[in-house]
Amino acid sequence: QSPMTARHAVLDDSLRLQQFFRDVEDEETWIREKEPIACSTNRGKDLTGVQNLLKKHQALQAELSGHENRIQTVCSEGRAMKDGGHFASKDIQSKVDQLLADWDNLKDKARSRKTDLEESLQEQQYYADANEAESWMKEKEPLVASTDYGKDEDSAQAMLKKHEVIISDLDAYGNSISQLQEQSTQCQALSRPQAEEQGKECVMAMFDYAAKTPRDLPMKKGDVLTLLNASNKDWWKVESSSGQQGFVPAAYVKKMEMGAGPSGTSAQGDEETVANRQEVINTKYAELLDLAKKRHHKLQESTKRHMLSREANELESWISDKEAVASSDELGKDLEHVEVLRKKFDDFQKDL
């Protein structure tokens, strides 16, 4: 009975071990399936695109949160077997350590991906706001550049009042330009550290590969590696997420598409594009303010000119009326008539 009991216990331990190994492999496979999504370098080409990518990434993070318990359950099973004095304790501990390392690495990549998308969202929001600002200024340009200053005093005054409203709008829009400038500065600050990462090219393992020499790097299908050297057409030097370097068959990996900004440029290009875009906007806004100031001055001059013309016409009409009184030869037909004429002349002198 004793040998049979011992044999049964060993087989039970072996069964638990193989089940544990299978569970670990299942979790490693799940992690490898999610790794390309977490390592994606697609930053979106417009605001809507980035927003959609963020929604997808939020779904990935929800999956990771929901899968945490499963990872911990498998690791707890391994620790329990080790603490129970299992004959393969070293292998079990190694599997647990590797699984936790891969799991933490996946979560780190997911966090980095989230940060990258949030920064991309900030950049795309700037471009959307910049487009809106340019459209707004384009609508105002014909109004402040108009050379119509009114055909008479009434139309000139009406244009002047309307233009003063436009000036108020332009002054108030200065706050939006300042906010846009602040967004531009933040985007340029975000682009600088990203520029250092843009030079790194990544590859994805298409097949499992077991190292055959000390110089080789083992990998599994779905692993994302940093490409260090591809000068040899058959063997490429790569670096794993853990920092381990080695060679892999070039036919076993595939280059991943590098991330691009809104115009298909690198992060450094994005920084320059944002800076140039903001400079154009600032210049355009300054030109609008200058045109508005000049038009306001000319409308004031036009109003004064038409007012002077009106007053001159009124004065000429008044003089003509008074000349008729002053040059009259009428002396009156009787006493009452003469008194009337005398009163008109007295009034005429008072007017003068």
SEZA-695702 format. One record per residue (C-alpha): residue in one letter; x, y, z. Coordinates in pm, whole numbers, padded with zeros to 5 digits. Layout:
<atoms>
<type:a, x:X, y:Y, z:Z>
...
</atoms>
This chain:
<atoms>
<type:q, x:00000, y:00000, z:00000>
<type:s, x:00279, y:00244, z:00086>
<type:p, x:00449, y:00239, z:-00260>
<type:m, x:00109, y:00278, z:-00425>
<type:t, x:00021, y:00573, z:-00202>
<type:a, x:00354, y:00737, z:-00275>
<type:r, x:00312, y:00676, z:-00647>
<type:h, x:-00036, y:00824, z:-00635>
<type:a, x:00092, y:01135, z:-00456>
<type:v, x:00369, y:01183, z:-00713>
<type:l, x:00123, y:01151, z:-00997>
<type:d, x:-00108, y:01403, z:-00827>
<type:d, x:00182, y:01645, z:-00795>
<type:s, x:00276, y:01588, z:-01158>
<type:l, x:-00083, y:01647, z:-01265>
<type:r, x:-00098, y:01972, z:-01069>
<type:l, x:00236, y:02073, z:-01219>
<type:q, x:00126, y:02013, z:-01578>
<type:q, x:-00203, y:02190, z:-01514>
<type:f, x:-00009, y:02481, z:-01366>
<type:f, x:00225, y:02493, z:-01667>
<type:r, x:-00076, y:02488, z:-01901>
<type:d, x:-00241, y:02773, z:-01706>
<type:v, x:00080, y:02975, z:-01720>
<type:e, x:00113, y:02916, z:-02094>
<type:d, x:-00249, y:03023, z:-02146>
<type:e, x:-00183, y:03346, z:-01956>
<type:e, x:00142, y:03408, z:-02145>
<type:t, x:-00046, y:03358, z:-02472>
<type:w, x:-00314, y:03604, z:-02359>
<type:i, x:-00046, y:03859, z:-02267>
<type:r, x:00125, y:03819, z:-02606>
<type:e, x:-00207, y:03871, z:-02782>
<type:k, x:-00263, y:04201, z:-02598>
<type:e, x:00096, y:04325, z:-02623>
<type:p, x:00077, y:04448, z:-02988>
<type:i, x:-00229, y:04657, z:-02896>
<type:a, x:-00058, y:04806, z:-02593>
<type:c, x:00258, y:04871, z:-02797>
<type:s, x:00083, y:05029, z:-03095>
<type:t, x:00249, y:05347, z:-03223>
<type:n, x:-00058, y:05471, z:-03409>
<type:r, x:-00130, y:05816, z:-03262>
<type:g, x:-00421, y:05905, z:-03491>
<type:k, x:-00435, y:06147, z:-03783>
<type:d, x:-00707, y:06379, z:-03652>
<type:l, x:-00909, y:06455, z:-03339>
<type:t, x:-01179, y:06198, z:-03412>
<type:g, x:-00918, y:05932, z:-03487>
<type:v, x:-00739, y:05987, z:-03156>
<type:q, x:-01067, y:05986, z:-02965>
<type:n, x:-01156, y:05649, z:-03120>
<type:l, x:-00812, y:05510, z:-03033>
<type:l, x:-00856, y:05627, z:-02675>
<type:k, x:-01190, y:05447, z:-02652>
<type:k, x:-01029, y:05126, z:-02779>
<type:h, x:-00745, y:05163, z:-02532>
<type:q, x:-00990, y:05217, z:-02248>
<type:a, x:-01148, y:04885, z:-02348>
<type:l, x:-00803, y:04723, z:-02333>
<type:q, x:-00741, y:04866, z:-01986>
<type:a, x:-01077, y:04734, z:-01874>
<type:e, x:-00973, y:04390, z:-02002>
<type:l, x:-00646, y:04413, z:-01811>
<type:s, x:-00825, y:04511, z:-01491>
<type:g, x:-01067, y:04223, z:-01533>
<type:h, x:-00784, y:03976, z:-01600>
<type:e, x:-00580, y:04074, z:-01294>
<type:n, x:-00758, y:03822, z:-01071>
<type:r, x:-00687, y:03538, z:-01314>
<type:i, x:-00313, y:03615, z:-01314>
<type:q, x:-00305, y:03632, z:-00936>
<type:t, x:-00497, y:03305, z:-00910>
<type:v, x:-00244, y:03121, z:-01126>
<type:c, x:00048, y:03270, z:-00934>
<type:s, x:-00116, y:03184, z:-00601>
<type:e, x:-00154, y:02824, z:-00716>
<type:g, x:00215, y:02813, z:-00801>
<type:r, x:00317, y:02961, z:-00467>
<type:a, x:00094, y:02709, z:-00285>
<type:m, x:00264, y:02423, z:-00470>
<type:k, x:00607, y:02561, z:-00386>
<type:d, x:00521, y:02616, z:-00019>
<type:g, x:00389, y:02259, z:-00009>
<type:g, x:00736, y:02128, z:-00099>
<type:h, x:00656, y:02033, z:-00460>
<type:f, x:00940, y:01845, z:-00631>
<type:a, x:00950, y:02111, z:-00913>
<type:s, x:00954, y:02414, z:-00681>
<type:k, x:01236, y:02589, z:-00868>
<type:d, x:01062, y:02556, z:-01205>
<type:i, x:00736, y:02672, z:-01051>
<type:q, x:00897, y:02980, z:-00897>
<type:s, x:01067, y:03059, z:-01227>
<type:k, x:00733, y:03037, z:-01410>
<type:v, x:00562, y:03259, z:-01151>
<type:d, x:00838, y:03520, z:-01168>
<type:q, x:00832, y:03525, z:-01549>
<type:l, x:00453, y:03550, z:-01563>
<type:l, x:00447, y:03840, z:-01316>
<type:a, x:00728, y:04015, z:-01503>
<type:d, x:00544, y:03982, z:-01835>
<type:w, x:00220, y:04095, z:-01672>
<type:d, x:00383, y:04404, z:-01517>
<type:n, x:00552, y:04478, z:-01848>
<type:l, x:00217, y:04465, z:-02029>
<type:k, x:00058, y:04699, z:-01775>
<type:d, x:00352, y:04940, z:-01805>
<type:k, x:00316, y:04944, z:-02184>
<type:a, x:-00058, y:05004, z:-02150>
<type:r, x:00008, y:05299, z:-01920>
<type:s, x:00266, y:05439, z:-02160>
<type:r, x:00021, y:05393, z:-02449>
<type:k, x:-00245, y:05582, z:-02256>
<type:t, x:-00006, y:05870, z:-02189>
<type:d, x:00097, y:05876, z:-02555>
<type:l, x:-00266, y:05889, z:-02673>
<type:e, x:-00354, y:06161, z:-02423>
<type:e, x:-00064, y:06369, z:-02551>
<type:s, x:-00172, y:06302, z:-02909>
<type:l, x:-00524, y:06410, z:-02814>
<type:q, x:-00384, y:06737, z:-02681>
<type:e, x:-00197, y:06794, z:-03007>
<type:q, x:-00499, y:06714, z:-03223>
<type:q, x:-00715, y:06939, z:-03006>
<type:y, x:-00468, y:07218, z:-03078>
<type:y, x:-00493, y:07158, z:-03453>
<type:a, x:-00874, y:07158, z:-03434>
<type:d, x:-00874, y:07482, z:-03234>
<type:a, x:-00617, y:07632, z:-03471>
<type:n, x:-00841, y:07550, z:-03770>
<type:e, x:-01132, y:07716, z:-03595>
<type:a, x:-00925, y:08026, z:-03519>
<type:e, x:-00808, y:08053, z:-03878>
<type:s, x:-01165, y:08019, z:-04006>
<type:w, x:-01283, y:08290, z:-03766>
<type:m, x:-01009, y:08530, z:-03875>
<type:k, x:-01079, y:08453, z:-04240>
<type:e, x:-01440, y:08563, z:-04189>
<type:k, x:-01331, y:08889, z:-04025>
<type:e, x:-01065, y:08978, z:-04281>
<type:p, x:-01301, y:09115, z:-04554>
<type:l, x:-01475, y:09330, z:-04292>
<type:v, x:-01162, y:09502, z:-04165>
<type:a, x:-00999, y:09524, z:-04511>
<type:s, x:-01300, y:09692, z:-04678>
<type:t, x:-01234, y:10024, z:-04852>
<type:d, x:-01598, y:10133, z:-04836>
<type:y, x:-01610, y:10426, z:-04593>
<type:g, x:-01966, y:10544, z:-04659>
<type:k, x:-02122, y:10767, z:-04923>
<type:d, x:-02274, y:11014, z:-04677>
<type:e, x:-02271, y:11105, z:-04311>
<type:d, x:-02543, y:10858, z:-04208>
<type:s, x:-02383, y:10559, z:-04383>
<type:a, x:-02037, y:10652, z:-04250>
<type:q, x:-02168, y:10674, z:-03893>
<type:a, x:-02350, y:10341, z:-03931>
<type:m, x:-02030, y:10177, z:-04063>
<type:l, x:-01828, y:10329, z:-03778>
<type:k, x:-02062, y:10185, z:-03513>
<type:k, x:-02058, y:09845, z:-03682>
<type:h, x:-01680, y:09853, z:-03704>
<type:e, x:-01647, y:09937, z:-03335>
<type:v, x:-01840, y:09618, z:-03260>
<type:i, x:-01595, y:09425, z:-03479>
<type:i, x:-01303, y:09580, z:-03291>
<type:s, x:-01458, y:09467, z:-02962>
<type:d, x:-01490, y:09113, z:-03102>
<type:l, x:-01126, y:09119, z:-03216>
<type:d, x:-01005, y:09238, z:-02876>
<type:a, x:-01212, y:08973, z:-02697>
<type:y, x:-01076, y:08704, z:-02931>
<type:g, x:-00731, y:08785, z:-02800>
<type:n, x:-00806, y:08554, z:-02506>
<type:s, x:-00863, y:08266, z:-02748>
<type:i, x:-00535, y:08344, z:-02925>
<type:s, x:-00355, y:08346, z:-02589>
<type:q, x:-00507, y:08010, z:-02497>
<type:l, x:-00403, y:07873, z:-02835>
<type:q, x:-00050, y:07999, z:-02773>
<type:e, x:-00046, y:07817, z:-02440>
<type:q, x:-00168, y:07496, z:-02608>
<type:s, x:00105, y:07535, z:-02868>
<type:t, x:00373, y:07570, z:-02601>
<type:q, x:00247, y:07259, z:-02421>
<type:c, x:00237, y:07057, z:-02745>
<type:q, x:00593, y:07157, z:-02830>
<type:a, x:00707, y:07053, z:-02482>
<type:l, x:00538, y:06713, z:-02528>
<type:s, x:00694, y:06660, z:-02870>
<type:r, x:01054, y:06697, z:-02753>
<type:p, x:01078, y:06377, z:-02545>
<type:q, x:00879, y:06186, z:-02808>
<type:a, x:01131, y:06286, z:-03073>
<type:e, x:01394, y:06075, z:-02899>
<type:e, x:01170, y:05768, z:-02922>
<type:q, x:01078, y:05818, z:-03286>
<type:g, x:01420, y:05695, z:-03398>
<type:k, x:01352, y:05351, z:-03248>
<type:e, x:01210, y:05097, z:-03490>
<type:c, x:01017, y:04798, z:-03359>
<type:v, x:00956, y:04450, z:-03496>
<type:m, x:00698, y:04186, z:-03405>
<type:a, x:00776, y:03816, z:-03377>
<type:m, x:00575, y:03620, z:-03634>
<type:f, x:00687, y:03280, z:-03501>
<type:d, x:00832, y:03129, z:-03185>
<type:y, x:01211, y:03105, z:-03182>
<type:a, x:01429, y:02912, z:-02935>
<type:a, x:01785, y:03036, z:-02892>
<type:k, x:02040, y:02799, z:-03045>
<type:t, x:02354, y:02992, z:-02948>
<type:p, x:02440, y:03230, z:-02661>
<type:r, x:02415, y:03519, z:-02908>
<type:d, x:02057, y:03437, z:-03003>
<type:l, x:01753, y:03591, z:-02834>
<type:p, x:01457, y:03360, z:-02768>
<type:m, x:01115, y:03500, z:-02855>
<type:k, x:00754, y:03396, z:-02889>
<type:k, x:00498, y:03482, z:-03149>
<type:g, x:00353, y:03827, z:-03083>
<type:d, x:00655, y:03960, z:-02889>
<type:v, x:00741, y:04323, z:-02971>
<type:l, x:01115, y:04392, z:-02990>
<type:t, x:01326, y:04699, z:-03057>
<type:l, x:01532, y:04670, z:-03376>
<type:l, x:01897, y:04763, z:-03314>
<type:n, x:02070, y:04650, z:-03632>
<type:a, x:01934, y:04516, z:-03961>
<type:s, x:02248, y:04539, z:-04173>
<type:n, x:02257, y:04159, z:-04212>
<type:k, x:01973, y:04041, z:-04432>
<type:d, x:01939, y:03708, z:-04247>
<type:w, x:01999, y:03796, z:-03880>
<type:w, x:01879, y:04110, z:-03704>
<type:k, x:01995, y:04234, z:-03369>
<type:v, x:01705, y:04319, z:-03139>
<type:e, x:01631, y:04411, z:-02778>
<type:s, x:01351, y:04267, z:-02567>
<type:s, x:01126, y:04466, z:-02338>
<type:s, x:01335, y:04344, z:-02044>
<type:g, x:01652, y:04493, z:-02198>
<type:q, x:01805, y:04165, z:-02317>
<type:q, x:01980, y:04189, z:-02656>
<type:g, x:02052, y:03923, z:-02915>
<type:f, x:02006, y:03804, z:-03273>
<type:v, x:01691, y:03659, z:-03431>
<type:p, x:01618, y:03532, z:-03785>
<type:a, x:01504, y:03824, z:-04000>
<type:a, x:01241, y:03598, z:-04159>
<type:y, x:01082, y:03541, z:-03817>
<type:v, x:01000, y:03906, z:-03748>
<type:k, x:00811, y:04185, z:-03919>
<type:k, x:00875, y:04557, z:-03894>
<type:m, x:00600, y:04755, z:-03727>
<type:e, x:00468, y:05078, z:-03874>
<type:m, x:00611, y:05375, z:-03691>
<type:g, x:00374, y:05633, z:-03538>
<type:a, x:00313, y:05956, z:-03724>
<type:g, x:00170, y:06296, z:-03644>
<type:p, x:-00131, y:06468, z:-03805>
<type:s, x:00056, y:06537, z:-04125>
<type:g, x:00251, y:06211, z:-04137>
<type:t, x:00562, y:06369, z:-03985>
<type:s, x:00780, y:06265, z:-03694>
<type:a, x:00738, y:06406, z:-03346>
<type:q, x:01012, y:06658, z:-03418>
<type:g, x:00822, y:06752, z:-03733>
<type:d, x:00506, y:06789, z:-03525>
<type:e, x:00685, y:07029, z:-03293>
<type:e, x:00799, y:07240, z:-03587>
<type:t, x:00454, y:07224, z:-03747>
<type:v, x:00284, y:07339, z:-03427>
<type:a, x:00536, y:07620, z:-03382>
<type:n, x:00500, y:07734, z:-03744>
<type:r, x:00122, y:07707, z:-03730>
<type:q, x:00105, y:07921, z:-03417>
<type:e, x:00341, y:08178, z:-03567>
<type:v, x:00112, y:08210, z:-03871>
<type:i, x:-00192, y:08252, z:-03646>
<type:n, x:-00021, y:08515, z:-03431>
<type:t, x:00090, y:08707, z:-03741>
<type:k, x:-00258, y:08690, z:-03894>
<type:y, x:-00421, y:08812, z:-03576>
<type:a, x:-00176, y:09103, z:-03551>
<type:e, x:-00251, y:09195, z:-03914>
<type:l, x:-00626, y:09191, z:-03843>
<type:l, x:-00581, y:09424, z:-03546>
<type:d, x:-00372, y:09659, z:-03758>
<type:l, x:-00625, y:09658, z:-04044>
<type:a, x:-00907, y:09718, z:-03797>
<type:k, x:-00722, y:10013, z:-03644>
<type:k, x:-00657, y:10169, z:-03984>
<type:r, x:-01017, y:10120, z:-04098>
<type:h, x:-01145, y:10274, z:-03775>
<type:h, x:-00929, y:10580, z:-03832>
<type:k, x:-01045, y:10616, z:-04193>
<type:l, x:-01410, y:10574, z:-04095>
<type:q, x:-01368, y:10849, z:-03837>
<type:e, x:-01214, y:11072, z:-04103>
<type:s, x:-01494, y:10986, z:-04346>
<type:t, x:-01758, y:11069, z:-04084>
<type:k, x:-01590, y:11404, z:-04009>
<type:r, x:-01555, y:11481, z:-04379>
<type:h, x:-01922, y:11412, z:-04449>
<type:m, x:-02022, y:11611, z:-04140>
<type:l, x:-01811, y:11905, z:-04256>
<type:s, x:-01965, y:11882, z:-04602>
<type:r, x:-02314, y:11881, z:-04455>
<type:e, x:-02240, y:12178, z:-04231>
<type:a, x:-02084, y:12366, z:-04524>
<type:n, x:-02393, y:12302, z:-04736>
<type:e, x:-02616, y:12418, z:-04454>
<type:l, x:-02403, y:12729, z:-04412>
<type:e, x:-02416, y:12805, z:-04784>
<type:s, x:-02794, y:12766, z:-04778>
<type:w, x:-02816, y:12995, z:-04475>
<type:i, x:-02595, y:13255, z:-04644>
<type:s, x:-02810, y:13242, z:-04957>
<type:d, x:-03121, y:13301, z:-04747>
<type:k, x:-02962, y:13592, z:-04565>
<type:e, x:-02829, y:13746, z:-04886>
<type:a, x:-03185, y:13763, z:-05010>
<type:v, x:-03283, y:13963, z:-04703>
<type:a, x:-02974, y:14187, z:-04708>
<type:s, x:-03000, y:14272, z:-05079>
<type:s, x:-03375, y:14337, z:-05082>
<type:d, x:-03479, y:14677, z:-05229>
<type:e, x:-03823, y:14662, z:-05073>
<type:l, x:-03890, y:14973, z:-04855>
<type:g, x:-04249, y:14908, z:-04752>
<type:k, x:-04584, y:15036, z:-04877>
<type:d, x:-04716, y:15177, z:-04550>
<type:l, x:-04621, y:15213, z:-04186>
<type:e, x:-04718, y:14864, z:-04083>
<type:h, x:-04531, y:14712, z:-04376>
<type:v, x:-04220, y:14911, z:-04295>
<type:e, x:-04232, y:14795, z:-03931>
<type:v, x:-04253, y:14434, z:-04050>
<type:l, x:-03954, y:14483, z:-04279>
<type:r, x:-03765, y:14653, z:-03997>
<type:k, x:-03830, y:14361, z:-03761>
<type:k, x:-03707, y:14113, z:-04022>
<type:f, x:-03390, y:14314, z:-04066>
<type:d, x:-03331, y:14331, z:-03688>
<type:d, x:-03371, y:13954, z:-03670>
<type:f, x:-03128, y:13919, z:-03962>
<type:q, x:-02868, y:14125, z:-03776>
<type:k, x:-02910, y:13914, z:-03465>
<type:d, x:-02857, y:13597, z:-03672>
<type:l, x:-02540, y:13747, z:-03814>
</atoms>
